[in-house]
Amino acid sequence: MSPLIKSSLFLGVSTLALSSVIPCGNQVALEAGAVAAGSVVPSGFWQIYQQDTQRSTNLFPSAPNGTATFAVSQGADATNQLDLIATFTNIPKGQGPYQIEFLYSNPARAGYSSGGNDVIGTFATTGALPTKPTWANVDKLKGSLIGTFHLPRSDEDPTHIHRIIINSVTWSSTISLRFSITNDNSKAGFVRWSQNNDIVGFEPGLSITYGG
C-alpha cells in the first residue's frame, strides 16, 4: 500500500478539474470524531506569495513528522495575499464517496490563531500543477470556488476531535486545491493552524477521505 494512503487523516493536496466537483448541500459540516475507510495524505503542500510571485515554500517535508502548518492571509483590499496549494496523488479508484475534509483536535492546543476576515475558500485548479508552484505560475490555474470553511476558535468549540467536511468530489488519481482568505476581499484577515501529532493514532489536518 502506498505510504500516501492511510486510515487516518492528514494534510494533503491535488489537481482538481472543474468537472470533477460534486456540489455538496452543506459545504461546511462539523461533527465529533471521524469515520472513513481510508484517506490520502498530501504529496505536496506549498505556500505561495502575492508580493513575491516567484517565491514558493514547500511545507511538506515537516508533515510526515507529525507537525503541520496551515496558514492563509491577506491585507486590506486583497493585498499581500498568502495562499496555500495542496496536492493529493495516488487516490484509489472505485472506493467513493470522496470528500475533502479537515480533522483537528481542541483548537486551544493546536496553535490556532485568526483575525479579521478568517473565512477560508477552497478553489479547484484547472490544469496540471507545476513542479514548483508559485503565485505567477499557478494563478492562471485557479478555478471555481468549491467550498468555504471556518476553523472554530478555542472558545467556540472545546470538543476534543472534530471533522469539517468541505465538499465532495468525484474520483481523479490526482487532485490539487488552492486555499485563500475569501468572503470579503476588502477586509484583512489571517488564519494559522499548527498542531503536533500528540494524540496516539490521530494525525490532524487536511485530507481526501474515501469509502466512508
PATI-642547 format. One record per residue: chain; z, x, y of N, C-alpha, C in turn; residue in three letters. Coordinates in steps of 0.2 Angstrom, whole numbers, plus 5000, padded with zeros to 4 digits. Each point is the difference from the previous one (the first is absolute). Last residue first. Layout:
BEGIN
R unit  n.w  n.u  n.v ca.w ca.u ca.v  c.w  c.u  c.v code
R    A    Z    X    Y    Z    X    Y    Z    X    Y  ala
...
***
This chain:
BEGIN
R unit  n.w  n.u  n.v ca.w ca.u ca.v  c.w  c.u  c.v code
R    A 5016 4919 5031 5006 4997 5001 5000 4992 4998  gly
R    A 4982 5019 5000 5003 4997 4994 5007 4997 5001  gly
R    A 4994 5019 5018 4996 4996 4995 5003 4997 4995  tyr
R    A 5003 5013 5026 5003 4998 4994 4995 4996 4996  thr
R    A 5001 5019 5021 4996 4995 4997 5002 4998 4993  ile
R    A 5014 5012 5022 4997 5001 4994 4995 4994 4999  ser
R    A 5021 5013 5017 4994 4996 4999 4996 5001 4994  leu
R    A 5027 5004 5002 4995 5001 5004 4994 4996 4999  gly
R    A 5023 5011 4985 4998 4996 5005 4993 5001 5004  pro
R    A 5013 5003 4975 4996 5004 5004 4997 4996 5006  glu
R    A 5020 5000 4979 4997 4996 5006 4996 5005 5004  phe
R    A 5014 5006 4980 4994 4995 4998 4997 4996 5006  gly
R    A 5023 5010 5006 4997 5002 4994 4995 4994 4998  val
R    A 5006 5007 5025 5002 4995 4995 4996 5001 4994  ile
R    A 4997 5012 5020 5007 5001 4998 5002 4995 4996  asp
R    A 4978 5011 5012 5001 4996 4994 5007 5001 4997  asn
R    A 4994 5001 5027 5000 5004 4994 5001 4995 4994  asn
R    A 4989 4995 5025 5005 4998 4995 5000 5005 4994  gln
R    A 4990 4991 5026 5000 5006 4996 5006 4999 4995  ser
R    A 4984 4988 5021 5004 4998 4994 5000 5006 4996  trp
R    A 4993 4990 5026 5001 5006 4996 5004 4998 4994  arg
R    A 4985 4989 5022 5004 4998 4994 5000 5007 4996  val
R    A 4994 4990 5028 5000 5005 4994 5004 4997 4994  phe
R    A 4987 4993 5027 5005 4999 4994 4999 5006 4995  gly
R    A 4991 4988 5026 5001 5006 4996 5005 4998 4994  ala
R    A 4982 4983 5013 5007 5002 4999 5001 5006 4996  lys
R    A 4979 4988 5004 5002 5002 5006 5007 5003 5000  ser
R    A 4988 4990 4981 4998 5007 5002 5003 5002 5007  asn
R    A 5008 4983 4980 4999 5000 5007 4998 5007 5003  asp
R    A 4999 4994 4976 5003 4994 5003 4999 5000 5007  asn
R    A 5001 5023 4984 4996 4994 5002 5004 4995 5003  thr
R    A 5000 5027 4990 5004 4995 5003 4995 4995 5003  ile
R    A 4993 5012 4978 5000 5001 5007 5005 4995 5003  ser
R    A 4987 5011 4975 5006 4997 5003 5001 5002 5008  phe
R    A 4980 5000 4978 5002 5003 5006 5006 4995 5003  arg
R    A 4987 5006 4974 5003 4995 5005 5002 5004 5006  leu
R    A 4985 5001 4974 5003 5003 5006 5002 4995 5006  ser
R    A 4993 5003 4971 5001 4995 5006 5004 5004 5005  ile
R    A 4986 5002 4974 5003 5003 5006 5000 4996 5006  thr
R    A 4993 4991 4979 5003 5006 4998 5003 5004 5005  ser
R    A 4998 4974 5001 4996 5005 5002 5003 5007 4997  ser
R    A 5005 4971 5000 5000 5006 4997 4995 5005 5003  trp
R    A 5011 4980 5015 4996 5000 4993 5000 5008 4998  thr
R    A 5020 4990 5015 4994 5002 5001 4996 5000 4993  val
R    A 5023 4990 5017 4997 5001 4993 4993 5003 5001  ser
R    A 5022 5003 5017 4995 4996 4998 4997 5001 4993  asn
R    A 5022 5006 5010 4996 5000 5006 4994 4996 4999  ile
R    A 5026 5001 4990 4993 4999 4998 4995 4999 5006  ile
R    A 5026 5011 4996 4995 4997 5004 4993 5000 4997  ile
R    A 5027 5003 4991 4993 5001 4999 4996 4996 5005  arg
R    A 5027 5012 4995 4996 4995 5002 4992 5002 4999  his
R    A 5029 5006 4995 4993 5002 4999 4996 4994 5002  ile
R    A 5023 5000 5006 4999 5006 4998 4993 5002 4999  his
R    A 5009 4983 5019 4999 5000 4993 4998 5007 4997  thr
R    A 5004 4991 5024 5004 5006 4996 4999 5000 4993  pro
R    A 4988 4991 5024 5000 4999 4992 5003 5005 4997  asp
R    A 5000 4999 5024 4997 4994 4998 5000 4998 4993  glu
R    A 5008 5020 5011 5005 4995 5001 4996 4993 4999  asp
R    A 4989 5020 4996 5006 5000 4996 5004 4995 5001  ser
R    A 4974 4996 5005 5005 5005 5002 5006 4999 4996  arg
R    A 4975 4994 4991 5006 4997 5003 5005 5006 5002  pro
R    A 4973 5001 5000 5006 5002 4996 5006 4998 5003  leu
R    A 4975 4989 5000 5005 5003 5005 5006 5002 4995  his
R    A 4971 4994 4999 5007 4999 4998 5004 5004 5004  phe
R    A 4973 4990 4995 5005 5003 5005 5006 4999 4996  thr
R    A 4972 5000 4993 5007 4998 4999 5004 5003 5005  gly
R    A 4976 5002 4999 5001 4996 4994 5007 4998 4999  ile
R    A 4980 5009 5019 5007 4999 4999 5002 4996 4994  leu
R    A 4976 5013 5002 5004 4994 5002 5007 5001 4999  ser
R    A 4987 5023 5001 4998 4993 4999 5004 4995 5003  gly
R    A 4994 5028 5003 5005 4995 5001 4997 4993 4999  lys
R    A 4988 5022 5001 5001 4996 4993 5006 4995 5001  leu
R    A 4994 5015 5018 4994 4995 4999 5001 4996 4993  lys
R    A 5016 5017 5006 5000 4994 5005 4995 4995 4999  asp
R    A 5004 5022 4989 5001 4994 4996 5000 4993 5005  val
R    A 4996 5024 5007 4996 4998 4994 5001 4994 4996  asn
R    A 5013 5008 5020 4993 5000 5002 4996 4998 4994  ala
R    A 5023 5002 4997 4999 4994 5005 4992 5000 5001  trp
R    A 5006 5012 4978 5002 5001 5006 4999 4994 5004  thr
R    A 5000 5010 4973 5000 4994 5005 5003 5002 5006  pro
R    A 4989 5014 4979 5006 5001 5005 4999 4994 5005  lys
R    A 4986 4998 4983 5004 5005 4996 5007 5001 5005  thr
R    A 4986 4977 5004 4999 5008 5001 5005 5003 4996  pro
R    A 4994 4975 4993 5004 5004 5005 4998 5007 5000  leu
R    A 4984 4978 4996 5004 5005 4996 5004 5004 5005  ala
R    A 4995 4976 5008 4996 5005 4997 5004 5005 4997  gly
R    A 5008 4981 5013 4994 4998 4998 4995 5005 4997  thr
R    A 5028 4992 5002 4996 5005 5002 4993 4998 4997  thr
R    A 5023 4985 5008 4995 5002 4995 4996 5006 5002  ala
R    A 5025 4993 5010 4993 5000 5001 4996 5002 4994  phe
R    A 5026 4991 5010 4997 5004 4994 4992 4998 5000  thr
R    A 5022 5000 5019 4994 4998 4997 4997 5004 4995  gly
R    A 5026 4995 5012 4995 5005 4997 4994 4996 4997  ile
R    A 5021 4997 5020 4996 4997 4995 4994 5004 4997  val
R    A 5017 5004 5019 5001 5003 4993 4997 4996 4994  asp
R    A 5004 5004 5029 4995 4996 4995 5000 5004 4994  asn
R    A 5021 5007 5012 4994 4996 5003 4996 4996 4995  gly
R    A 5014 5017 4987 5001 4998 5007 4994 4997 5003  gly
R    A 5014 5012 4976 4994 4997 5003 5002 4998 5007  ser
R    A 5008 5014 4975 5001 4998 5007 4994 4997 5003  ser
R    A 5014 5010 4976 4995 4995 5003 5002 4999 5007  tyr
R    A 5009 5013 4980 4998 5003 5005 4995 4996 5004  gly
R    A 5013 4993 4981 4993 5002 4999 4997 5004 5006  ala
R    A 5022 4987 4996 5000 5006 4996 4993 5004 5000  arg
R    A 5003 4978 5010 5006 5004 5003 5000 5007 4997  ala
R    A 4985 4983 4991 4998 5004 5006 5005 5004 5003  pro
R    A 4999 4992 4974 5004 4999 5006 4997 5004 5006  asn
R    A 4983 5001 4982 5007 4998 4999 5003 4999 5007  ser
R    A 4973 4997 4991 5005 5004 5003 5007 4998 4999  tyr
R    A 4970 4996 4996 5007 5000 4997 5005 5004 5003  leu
R    A 4974 4988 5004 5005 5005 5002 5007 4999 4998  phe
R    A 4972 4993 4993 5007 4999 5000 5004 5006 5004  glu
R    A 4974 4987 4991 5003 5006 5005 5007 4998 5001  ile
R    A 4986 4992 4978 5003 4998 5006 5002 5007 5004  gln
R    A 4985 4987 4978 5002 5006 5003 5003 4998 5007  tyr
R    A 4998 4987 4974 4999 5000 5007 5002 5007 5003  pro
R    A 4989 5004 4981 5002 4997 5006 5006 4995 4998  gly
R    A 4986 5017 4987 5007 4999 4999 5003 4997 5007  gln
R    A 4977 5009 4995 5001 4994 4995 5007 4999 4999  gly
R    A 4994 5025 5008 4996 4994 5001 5002 4994 4995  lys
R    A 5014 5021 5013 4997 4998 4994 4996 4993 5001  pro
R    A 5003 5021 5018 5003 4993 4999 4997 4997 4993  ile
R    A 4996 5023 5012 5002 4999 4993 5003 4993 4999  asn
R    A 5004 5008 5024 4994 5002 4996 5002 4998 4993  thr
R    A 5007 4996 5028 5002 4999 4993 4994 5002 4996  phe
R    A 5009 5006 5027 4994 4999 4995 5003 4999 4993  thr
R    A 5006 4998 5029 5003 5001 4993 4994 4999 4995  ala
R    A 5007 5005 5029 4994 4999 4995 5003 5001 4993  ile
R    A 5010 4995 5027 5001 5003 4993 4994 4998 4995  leu
R    A 5005 5004 5029 4999 4996 4995 5001 5003 4993  asp
R    A 5005 5001 5028 5001 5004 4994 4999 4995 4994  leu
R    A 4994 5001 5029 5001 4997 4993 5001 5005 4995  gln
R    A 4997 4999 5026 5003 5005 4996 5002 4997 4993  asn
R    A 4994 4981 5015 4999 5007 5002 5004 5004 4995  thr
R    A 4998 4975 5005 4997 5003 4994 4998 5007 5001  ala
R    A 5013 4986 5016 4992 5000 5000 4997 5003 4995  asp
R    A 5023 5009 5001 4998 4994 5004 4992 5000 5000  ala
R    A 5008 5015 4980 5003 4999 5007 4997 4994 5003  gly
R    A 5005 5005 4973 4995 5000 5005 5003 4999 5007  gln
R    A 5004 5005 4970 5002 4999 5007 4994 4999 5005  ser
R    A 5010 5005 4972 4995 4997 5004 5003 4999 5007  val
R    A 5007 5011 4974 5001 5000 5007 4994 4998 5004  ala
R    A 5014 5005 4975 4995 4996 5002 5001 4999 5008  phe
R    A 5008 5017 4978 5000 4999 5007 4994 4995 5002  thr
R    A 5015 5010 4977 4994 4997 5003 5001 4998 5007  ala
R    A 5011 5014 4976 5001 4999 5007 4993 4997 5003  thr
R    A 5003 5007 4977 5005 4995 5002 5001 4998 5007  gly
R    A 4984 5016 4989 5007 5003 4999 5006 4994 5002  asn
R    A 4975 4997 5001 5003 5000 4993 5007 5003 4999  pro
R    A 4990 4999 5023 5001 4993 4997 5003 5001 4993  ala
R    A 4992 5018 5015 5007 4999 5000 5002 4993 4996  ser
R    A 4977 5007 5004 5003 5005 4996 5008 4999 4999  pro
R    A 4985 4986 5014 5000 4999 4993 5004 5005 4996  phe
R    A 4993 4997 5024 5007 4999 4999 5001 5000 4992  leu
R    A 4982 5011 5019 5000 4997 4993 5007 4999 4998  asn
R    A 4987 5000 5025 5006 5003 4996 5000 4997 4993  thr
R    A 4981 5005 5022 5002 4996 4994 5006 5003 4996  ser
R    A 4982 5001 5024 5006 5002 4997 5001 4995 4994  arg
R    A 4983 4999 5017 4998 5005 4994 5006 5002 4996  gln
R    A 5001 4986 5020 4996 4997 4996 4998 5004 4994  thr
R    A 5019 4997 5018 4997 5006 4997 4996 4998 4994  asp
R    A 5011 4983 5012 4999 5005 5005 4998 5007 4998  gln
R    A 5003 4981 4985 4995 4998 5005 4999 5006 5005  gln
R    A 5008 5003 4974 5002 5000 5007 4995 4998 5005  tyr
R    A 5010 4999 4972 4994 5001 5004 5002 4999 5007  ile
R    A 5011 5004 4973 5001 4998 5007 4994 5002 5004  gln
R    A 5002 4996 4973 4998 5004 5005 5002 4996 5007  trp
R    A 5000 5001 4971 5004 4997 5005 4999 5004 5006  phe
R    A 4990 4997 4973 5000 5003 5006 5003 4996 5005  gly
R    A 5000 4994 4978 4998 5007 4999 4998 5004 5006  ser
R    A 5019 4979 4993 4994 5003 5004 4998 5006 4997  pro
R    A 5009 4982 4983 5003 5003 5005 4994 5004 5004  val
R    A 5002 4977 4984 4997 5006 5001 5003 5004 5006  val
R    A 5010 4982 4980 4998 5001 5007 4996 5007 5000  ser
R    A 5010 4978 4981 4999 5007 5002 4998 5001 5008  gly
R    A 5008 4980 4989 4998 5003 4994 4999 5008 5002  ala
R    A 5016 4984 5015 4993 5001 4999 4999 5005 4993  ala
R    A 5020 4989 5018 4998 4999 4994 4993 5001 4999  val
R    A 5023 5003 5017 4993 5001 5000 4998 5000 4992  ala
R    A 5022 4994 5020 4998 5002 4994 4992 5001 5000  gly
R    A 5009 4983 5017 5004 5005 4997 4997 5002 4993  ala
R    A 4985 4991 5022 5004 4997 4994 5005 5006 4997  glu
R    A 4979 4992 5020 5006 5004 4999 5004 4997 4994  leu
R    A 4973 4999 5012 5005 4997 4996 5006 5005 4998  ala
R    A 4976 4996 5016 5006 5004 4999 5005 4996 4996  val
R    A 4979 4992 5003 4998 5007 5000 5006 5004 5000  gln
R    A 4994 4975 4990 5005 5004 5004 4999 5007 5000  asn
R    A 4983 4988 4991 5003 4995 5004 5006 5003 5004  gly
R    A 4979 5015 4993 5006 4998 4997 5004 4995 5005  cys
R    A 4973 5010 4995 5005 4998 5005 5006 4998 4996  pro
R    A 4984 5018 4990 5001 4993 4999 5006 4998 5005  ile
R    A 4981 5021 4999 5006 4998 5002 5000 4992 4999  val
R    A 4982 5016 4997 5005 5001 4994 5006 4996 5002  ser
R    A 4980 5004 5014 4999 4994 4995 5005 5000 4995  ser
R    A 5000 5017 5017 5002 4993 5003 4999 4995 4995  leu
R    A 5006 5025 4991 4994 4996 5003 5002 4993 5003  ala
R    A 5015 5023 4996 5000 4993 4998 4994 4997 5004  leu
R    A 5013 5024 4991 4995 4998 5004 4998 4993 4998  thr
R    A 5025 5013 4999 4994 5000 4997 4994 4997 5005  ser
R    A 5030 5008 4995 4994 4999 5004 4994 4999 4997  val
R    A 5030 5002 4998 4994 5001 4998 4995 4998 5005  gly
R    A 5029 5003 4992 4995 5000 5005 4993 5002 4997  leu
R    A 5017 4988 4984 5000 5005 5004 4995 5000 5005  phe
R    A 5013 4986 4977 4996 5000 5006 5001 5006 5004  leu
R    A 5001 4996 4972 5004 4999 5006 4995 5001 5006  ser
R    A 4993 5003 4978 5003 4994 5000 5004 4998 5005  ser
R    A 4978 5017 5000 5007 4999 4998 5002 4993 5000  lys
R    A 4978 5019 5004 5001 4993 4998 5007 5000 4997  ile
R    A 4990 5020 5007 5000 4996 5006 5001 4992 4999  leu
R    A 4998 5018 4984 5007 5001 5003 5000 4995 5006  pro
R    A 4985 4995 4978 5000 5003 5006 5006 5001 5004  ser
R    A 4998 4997 4973 5000 4996 5006 5000 5004 5006  met
***
